[in-house]
Amino acid sequence: MIINYITDQLNELFYQESNQYNIANWAQSLLLLVSCVIPCDYHVSKELLNLALKIVEKAEDNNCIIEMCQFKDGEKINIYREDYSKEKEMIKSWIREKSLDISYIN
């Protein structure tokens, strides 16, 4: 399945030496992919969302300013270091609106 392949590639990239540009691109690609998958495949979405949050945290640790891709429904999510917790809540809220059980997200 192509989504599994992409997930594996993103996982591999995530653990390689990274810079701010790569982290921003991974986060954008991943959240765009998640927005296309939800709610088609819950299990893949869950894995991707966990990876998305890890990448967002890594971006925050590296002082990244990331402008996220627009989702299919037109909503746009921005992630800035200064306001990280608010933006993480926005992602969770967006996921909730897509009717996923996100109890696995801390």
Phi, psi and omega per residue, in radians:
M1 nan 2.315 -3.043
I2 -1.069 -0.623 -3.124
I3 -1.149 -0.675 3.093
N4 -1.106 -0.700 3.115
Y5 -1.078 -0.817 -3.139
I6 -1.089 -0.726 3.119
T7 -1.049 -0.781 3.116
D8 -1.058 -0.756 -3.137
Q9 -1.101 -0.757 3.134
L10 -1.135 -0.691 3.089
N11 -1.051 -0.770 -3.132
E12 -1.104 -0.803 3.126
L13 -1.070 -0.678 -3.063
F14 -1.034 -0.633 -3.061
Y15 -1.596 -0.045 3.064
Q16 -1.411 2.972 3.056
E17 -0.994 2.298 -3.028
S18 -2.223 2.770 2.991
N19 -2.276 3.055 -3.050
Q20 -1.071 -0.655 -3.128
Y21 -1.100 -0.803 3.139
N22 -1.113 -0.772 -3.125
I23 -1.045 -0.778 3.137
A24 -1.076 -0.760 3.132
N25 -1.133 -0.720 3.135
W26 -1.091 -0.785 -3.121
A27 -1.094 -0.744 3.125
Q28 -1.106 -0.845 -3.122
S29 -1.065 -0.766 -3.073
L30 -1.153 -0.819 -3.116
L31 -1.209 -0.561 3.054
L32 -1.139 -0.751 3.114
L33 -1.089 -0.774 3.117
V34 -1.029 -0.732 -3.100
S35 -1.137 -0.469 3.113
C36 -1.442 -0.519 -3.076
V37 -1.384 -0.691 -3.107
I38 -1.161 2.344 -0.119
P39 -1.748 0.527 -3.031
C40 -1.065 -0.739 -3.048
D41 -2.444 1.692 -3.034
Y42 -0.995 -0.792 -3.041
H43 -1.166 -0.714 3.082
V44 -1.147 -0.735 3.131
S45 -1.018 -0.755 -3.123
K46 -1.050 -0.802 3.134
E47 -1.111 -0.778 -3.134
L48 -1.129 -0.697 -3.129
L49 -1.155 -0.683 3.074
N50 -1.082 -0.747 3.111
L51 -1.156 -0.684 3.121
A52 -1.033 -0.781 -3.130
L53 -1.162 -0.623 3.087
K54 -1.107 -0.728 -3.127
I55 -1.172 -0.702 3.096
V56 -1.065 -0.726 3.108
E57 -1.134 -0.696 3.115
K58 -1.133 -0.690 3.101
A59 -1.076 -0.743 3.134
E60 -1.102 -0.719 3.126
D61 -1.120 -0.483 -3.101
N62 -1.733 0.302 3.108
N63 1.004 0.563 -3.140
C64 -1.333 2.556 2.888
I65 -1.948 2.036 -3.034
I66 -2.053 2.310 2.982
E67 -1.851 1.995 -3.040
M68 -1.327 2.721 3.075
C69 -1.107 2.738 3.033
Q70 -1.344 2.433 3.073
F71 -1.419 2.880 -3.103
K72 -0.963 -0.586 -3.109
D73 -1.451 0.108 3.062
G74 1.618 -0.138 -3.136
E75 -1.313 2.478 3.133
K76 -2.123 2.404 3.132
I77 -2.082 2.208 3.089
N78 -1.901 2.492 3.134
I79 -2.141 2.072 3.106
Y80 -2.175 2.493 -3.097
R81 -0.976 -0.741 -3.050
E82 -1.111 -0.446 -3.020
D83 -2.199 0.630 -2.973
Y84 -1.045 -0.813 -3.053
S85 -1.108 -0.652 3.105
K86 -1.103 -0.740 -3.103
E87 -1.216 -0.641 3.088
K88 -1.099 -0.684 3.080
E89 -1.129 -0.612 3.094
M90 -1.094 -0.713 3.112
I91 -1.109 -0.813 3.126
K92 -1.052 -0.730 -3.141
S93 -1.106 -0.734 3.125
W94 -1.088 -0.722 3.119
I95 -1.115 -0.761 3.110
R96 -1.000 -0.738 -3.138
E97 -1.087 -0.439 3.121
K98 -1.515 0.191 3.024
S99 1.140 0.635 3.047
L100 -1.744 2.606 3.011
D101 -1.428 1.973 -3.087
I102 -1.918 0.497 3.139
S103 -1.089 -0.330 -3.140
Y104 -1.378 -0.168 3.127
I105 -1.607 2.173 -3.114
N106 -1.273 nan nan
